[in-house]
Structure formats: C-alpha cells, structure tokens
Amino acid sequence: MDALTLFLLFAVGGYLLKSREQRQRIALLANHLGRHQIEKLMERLNEGYMRALGESDPDRQAQIWSMHEATEQQLAQQFQRFSDELSQADEASTRVNRNPLPHAHRWLPAFLAPGFDLREVMRVHARGIAQTLDSASPDPRKKARTLLAELYLMQHSCHWYCRSRSVASARLLVRHQTTYEQLLDAVSPATRDAYLKLVQG
C-alpha cells in the first residue's frame, strides 16, 4: 500500500469519526435544549433590545425596556434549569476538545488532548446571566449589552462543543457581527475570569 492511499484512508476514517462525534454532540445538546424555549426567548430579547436602542423618545424607550423584564427572568430561569439538567450528563460526553482529532480525549493522555467540561462552562454562563439581571445598574442599555454578550458567548460555547472553536467564532461573526475577543471584553468580569480559567486550563 503506497503512502498516498494510506493517507487517504486515514483522512476518510478521521472525517467519518469526526462527523459521528459531531452528530452525537448535536443530538445530546438538542435533547437538553429542546425541553426549553431558550433560543426563542433569546430572539425575543434581541429584537426588543434593538427596538429600545433605536427609539428616540425616552418615555417610549423606557416602556420597551420594562416590557422585556418578564422575558429576561424567564430566560434566566430556563437556562438555569437547562444547566442543572445538563450537569447530569456523562463527563465523557460533555468534554470539549481543544485537540482537533476526533475522540482525542478518549484515547490520548490529558496533556495531548486538553479540553474542558461543557457542564462547567454552562454553569458559568448561567451565573453570568443571572448576575447580569440581578445587577443594580441604573442604565438599561448597559445591562442589555452585557446580557447579550453573555448569551452570545453561551452560543459560542455550544457551537464550539458541537463543531470547533473556529466554526463557533465564524458563526458568531456572521450572525452577530461580533468577534470572540469582543465578546470576552463585553461580558461581566466574573464571567470572563471563570470562563477563561476553564477553557484555557
């Protein structure tokens, strides 16, 4: 067997293993998220915040902000329940790889397959969302910007788990015109410190 044929066999085998791993991860996350309305609530808040930020009348703007307080609390509660449920999942199935090889965390030593636990990251996101909403900031625009950053970073973590960090960052840029680095600057300091401690090891 020549070297090219061997390389092609390894490449095809790696692709199939990676595709299978991604399908399993998407199914696990979809199973847990499907029990909640987190994505729908996020869309509602995003649209509402954009309306409020674009409103020139202060009274009307204040009215729009107050209209979304119940949605904010509902989102925080549902995300906390999602995080609690996900914490019951098996650690091996929630490991996020920084090594691009499929199932690297299962067959390579830890120092060659560094990664982090999605369950722990989701706990960080749940705390960040709740603390942002509980903050006593008098400026609703600041709260909205921080909350959106917390939510977008949470989405990035989900996409990283299902695909890869590069795919997650590309989706973030396309969907929200925001870079990963900008999000890290925009979330609360508590979230940023706890998140980076986990994902950087």
C-alpha positions in Angstrom: 0.0 0.0 0.0 1.5 3.3 -1.0 1.7 6.4 1.2 -1.0 8.3 -0.7 -3.5 5.5 -0.3 -2.7 5.2 3.4 -3.1 8.9 3.9 -6.4 8.9 2.1 -7.7 6.0 4.3 -6.7 7.9 7.4 -8.2 11.1 6.1 -11.5 9.4 5.3 -11.5 7.5 8.6 -10.9 10.7 10.5 -13.6 12.5 8.7 -16.1 9.8 9.4 -15.2 9.6 13.1 -15.4 13.4 13.4 -18.8 13.5 11.7 -20.1 10.8 14.0 -18.8 12.6 17.1 -20.4 15.9 15.9 -23.8 14.2 15.4 -23.7 12.7 18.8 -22.8 16.0 20.4 -25.5 17.9 18.5 -28.1 15.2 19.5 -27.1 15.5 23.2 -27.3 19.2 23.2 -30.6 19.3 21.2 -32.1 16.8 23.6 -31.5 19.1 26.6 -32.2 22.4 24.8 -35.4 21.0 23.3 -37.1 20.9 26.7 -36.9 24.7 26.9 -37.6 27.8 24.9 -34.2 29.4 25.4 -33.5 30.2 21.7 -36.9 31.7 21.2 -36.6 33.9 24.3 -33.1 35.0 23.2 -34.5 36.1 19.8 -37.3 38.0 21.5 -34.9 39.8 23.8 -32.5 40.6 21.0 -35.3 42.1 18.8 -36.7 44.0 21.8 -33.3 45.4 22.8 -32.7 46.6 19.2 -36.0 48.3 19.2 -35.3 50.1 22.5 -31.8 51.2 21.5 -33.3 52.6 18.2 -36.1 54.5 20.0 -35.5 58.3 20.3 -38.4 59.0 22.7 -37.2 58.4 26.3 -40.6 57.5 27.6 -41.3 55.0 24.8 -37.8 53.6 25.3 -38.4 53.1 29.0 -41.6 51.4 28.2 -39.9 48.9 25.8 -37.2 48.1 28.4 -39.8 47.3 31.0 -41.8 45.2 28.6 -39.0 42.7 28.5 -38.3 42.3 32.2 -40.5 39.2 32.4 -38.8 37.6 29.4 -35.4 38.2 30.9 -36.4 36.4 34.1 -38.0 33.6 32.2 -34.8 33.1 30.2 -32.6 33.1 33.3 -34.8 30.6 35.0 -35.0 28.3 31.9 -31.3 28.5 31.3 -30.6 27.6 35.0 -32.8 24.5 34.6 -31.1 23.6 31.4 -27.7 23.9 33.1 -28.9 21.8 36.1 -30.2 19.1 33.7 -27.0 19.0 31.6 -25.0 18.5 34.8 -26.4 15.0 35.0 -24.9 14.0 31.6 -21.8 11.8 31.5 -18.5 13.7 31.7 -17.0 11.8 28.7 -19.9 13.0 26.5 -19.6 16.7 27.6 -15.8 17.1 27.1 -14.9 19.9 24.8 -11.7 19.2 22.9 -9.1 21.7 22.1 -7.3 19.0 20.1 -8.9 18.7 16.6 -8.6 14.9 16.4 -11.9 13.1 16.9 -12.4 11.5 20.3 -8.9 12.7 21.3 -9.9 13.0 24.9 -10.8 9.3 25.0 -7.5 7.8 23.7 -4.8 10.4 24.2 -3.2 11.4 27.5 -4.7 14.6 29.0 -1.7 16.8 28.2 -2.1 15.8 24.5 -5.8 16.3 24.4 -6.5 19.4 26.5 -10.1 20.4 26.9 -12.8 21.4 29.3 -16.2 20.3 30.6 -19.2 21.8 28.9 -21.3 21.3 32.1 -18.9 23.6 34.0 -18.9 26.2 31.2 -22.8 26.2 31.2 -22.8 26.8 35.0 -20.6 29.8 34.4 -23.0 31.1 31.7 -26.0 30.5 34.0 -24.4 32.5 36.8 -23.4 35.3 34.4 -26.9 35.6 33.0 -28.5 35.7 36.5 -25.9 38.1 37.9 -26.4 40.5 35.0 -30.1 40.6 35.6 -29.7 41.0 39.3 -27.2 43.9 39.0 -28.4 47.2 40.2 -27.2 49.1 37.1 -29.4 52.1 36.5 -28.6 52.1 32.8 -30.8 49.5 30.9 -28.6 49.9 27.9 -25.5 48.6 29.8 -27.5 45.7 31.2 -28.8 44.8 27.7 -25.3 44.9 26.1 -23.8 42.8 28.9 -26.7 40.3 28.8 -26.5 39.9 25.0 -22.7 39.4 25.3 -23.4 36.7 28.0 -25.9 35.0 25.7 -23.7 35.2 22.6 -20.8 33.7 24.5 -23.0 30.9 25.6 -24.0 30.2 22.0 -20.3 30.2 21.1 -19.7 27.6 23.8 -22.4 25.4 22.3 -21.1 25.7 18.8 -17.6 25.0 20.0 -18.8 21.8 21.7 -20.7 20.7 18.6 -18.2 21.6 16.0 -15.0 23.5 16.8 -13.8 26.9 18.2 -13.0 28.2 14.7 -16.5 27.3 13.4 -18.1 28.8 16.5 -16.1 32.1 16.0 -17.0 32.2 12.3 -20.8 31.8 13.1 -20.5 34.5 15.8 -19.1 36.9 13.3 -21.6 36.1 10.6 -24.7 36.1 12.8 -23.9 38.9 15.2 -21.0 40.9 13.5 -19.0 40.3 16.7 -15.7 38.7 17.3 -14.9 36.2 20.1 -12.5 38.7 21.6 -15.1 41.5 21.6 -17.5 39.2 23.5 -14.9 38.4 26.1 -14.5 42.2 26.7 -18.2 42.7 26.9 -19.3 40.1 29.4 -19.0 40.7 33.1 -15.6 40.4 34.7 -16.8 37.5 36.8 -17.9 35.6 33.8 -14.8 36.4 31.8 -12.4 35.2 34.6 -14.3 32.0 35.4 -14.8 31.2 31.7 -11.1 31.7 30.7 -10.0 29.7 33.7 -12.0 26.8 32.3 -11.3 27.0 28.6 -7.6 27.9 28.9 -6.9 25.3 31.6 
